[in-house]
């Protein structure tokens, strides 16, 4: 899953980036509103963490431009603790949730997980497809109750498919959501990771839909 982190304060941005990466997310960053607005309008993110107090273009204006252009990416805004008017303005502008500074990283992660789930119509933090389960809180994957050990790339691939069970996902879409913008992307590597993941799952759990991509189905 790929997150856009927009924060102009370097220390806080580094702390949030580290927390998100340790939770298994791929991160793109912006430290001003102009770059953030461009990235959110041109790249397919699963969620955005957006500070409102940004240079060049403020976060509220960035959010308004995204929504006016029809971009529906889930947005968590960061506000000053006592700025209730910012919270109201942000929600009215189209924010999906808000978090007041200072905050605990665990709460930010919980809110990001919830945003991504809701965007896919999922209510529970435990994603299930038959006997295959992924706990988004602990990043633990089990099959019929037994833990499966996955590499970071295998986990990202499975997590994306688990958020879209039964849906066909193209190689291009997987590449865009598994790697940051500045990564040397190669859709052929997706086939390699699919092959490795298949060896750890029941046969036919990941179907190849010819000419279209892959689909996760409930394993027998």
Long-range contacts (C-beta under 8 A, 24 or more apart in sequence): 1-25, 1-26, 1-46, 1-47, 1-116, 1-156, 1-159, 1-160, 1-163, 1-177, 2-26, 2-27, 2-28, 2-43, 2-44, 2-45, 2-46, 2-176, 2-177, 2-178, 2-179, 2-180, 3-27, 3-28, 3-45, 3-46, 3-47, 3-48, 3-49, 3-112, 4-28, 4-29, 4-30, 4-36, 4-39, 4-40, 4-43, 4-45, 4-47, 4-48, 4-49, 4-50, 4-73, 5-29, 5-30, 5-48, 5-49, 6-30, 6-31, 6-33, 6-36, 6-48, 6-49, 6-50, 6-51, 6-54, 6-59, 6-62, 7-31, 7-49, 7-51, 7-78, 8-32, 8-51, 8-53, 8-54, 8-55, 9-51, 12-101, 15-105, 16-49, 16-105, 16-108, 19-105, 19-108, 19-109, 20-49, 20-109, 20-112, 23-109, 23-139, 24-139, 24-152, 24-155, 24-156, 24-159, 25-112, 26-156, 26-177, 26-178, 26-179, 26-180, 27-180, 28-180, 28-181, 28-182, 31-55, 32-56, 32-57, 33-57, 33-58, 33-59, 33-61, 33-62, 36-62, 37-61, 37-62, 37-65, 37-66, 39-181, 40-66, 40-71, 40-73, 41-65, 41-66, 41-69, 41-71, 43-176, 43-181, 44-173, 44-176, 44-177, 45-73, 46-73, 46-74, 46-116, 46-119, 46-177, 47-73, 47-74, 47-75, 47-76, 47-112, 47-115, 47-116, 47-119, 48-73, 48-74, 48-75, 48-76, 49-76, 49-78, 49-108, 49-112, 50-75, 50-76, 50-77, 50-78, 50-95, 51-77, 51-78, 52-77, 52-78, 52-79, 52-86, 52-90, 53-80, 59-90, 60-86, 60-89, 60-90, 60-93, 63-90, 63-93, 63-94, 63-95, 64-93, 64-94, 66-94, 67-93, 67-94, 74-115, 74-116, 74-118, 74-119, 75-115, 76-108, 76-111, 76-112, 76-115, 78-103, 110-137, 113-137, 116-163, 117-163, 120-163, 120-164, 122-163, 127-159, 127-162, 127-163, 127-165, 129-162, 129-165, 129-205, 129-216, 129-217, 129-218, 129-219, 130-217, 130-218, 130-219, 130-220, 131-218, 131-219, 132-162, 132-201, 132-202, 132-205, 132-218, 132-219, 134-158, 134-159, 134-162, 143-201, 143-202, 143-219, 148-200, 148-201, 149-200, 150-197, 150-200, 151-196, 153-178, 153-193, 154-193, 154-196, 154-197, 154-200, 157-190, 157-193, 157-194, 157-197, 158-197, 158-216, 161-206, 161-214, 161-215, 161-216, 162-216, 164-216, 165-216, 165-217, 165-218, 166-215, 166-216, 166-217, 167-215, 168-209, 168-212, 168-213, 168-214, 168-215, 169-213, 169-214, 169-215, 170-212, 170-213, 171-213, 171-214, 173-213, 174-213, 174-214
